[in-house]
Amino acid sequence: MITKRIIPCLDIKNGRTVKGTNFVNLRDAGDPVALAKIYSETGADELVFLDISATEERRKTLANLVLSVASQVNIPFTVGGGISSVADVDILLQNGADKVSINSSAVKRPELINDLVSKFGSQCIVVAIDAKRINNNWIVHLVGGKVPTELNLFDWAREVEARGAGEILFTSMDNDGTKDGFANEALARLSSELNIPIIASGGAGTMQHFTDAFQVGNADAALAASVFHFKEIEIPILKREIASKGINVRL
């Protein structure tokens, strides 16, 4: 039986962890290195770091942060934000990241996925997809959810898989920060149409929401931020609850 993963997400802005609702109204959530160490010690399966305001000149700053985190954790972690080239990925992996997440750059130049997979392998490449429901159609958005595209979530996800990406991190913009649960219908469709792992993101508010993401959405992993950062849900307790529902997790 496949082990389901619990993944805290640290959105980084100016070197601090922040969290908002529907991609706006950000508030400070603490020092990312300190948080990473706590999560590593309390049962998180992986970590995701997203530099939500990344620009090219700040790449060195993010690489230094990755180096600091790598020295404090013993679980895999993924880094994303502003990555647009093989060179960007090379720096982050050299500094200790296990995987990288690309989003806007992949939509703008889809062959980047192929280039990165060819250089580093599928297991290193996560494609993050931020999507919002518009007129009953899931539309992919870029630049931290600010710019809508003409891409349909499911069409783009299939292309991402075909180009060799190892995982998809799907964030429902409608659910993000609402604590009303994950977008399980969309997750279930992604899981049925694709063969690579799907990470659910956006909407975690209760322990039941994680169970639903696995049992209803058939997600391979569930990612959350504020419920972990502000200690509304403790990972060891969450995992025991999930396991009690017959879901295989690492305890």
Buried (B, 14 or more C-beta within 10 A) or exposed (E): EEEBBBBBBBBBBEBBBBBBEBBEEBEEBBBBBEBBBBBBEBBBBBBBBBBBBBEEEBBEBBBEBBBBBBEBBEBBBBBBBBBBBBEBBBBBBEBBBBBBBBBBBBBEBBEBBBBBBEEBEBEBBBBBBBBBBEEEEBBBBBEBBEEEBEBBBBEBBBBBBEBBBBBBBBBBBBBBBBBBBBBBEBBBBBBEEBEBBBBBBBBBBBBBBBBBBBBBBBBBBBBBBBBBBEEEBBBEEBBBBBBEBEBEBEE
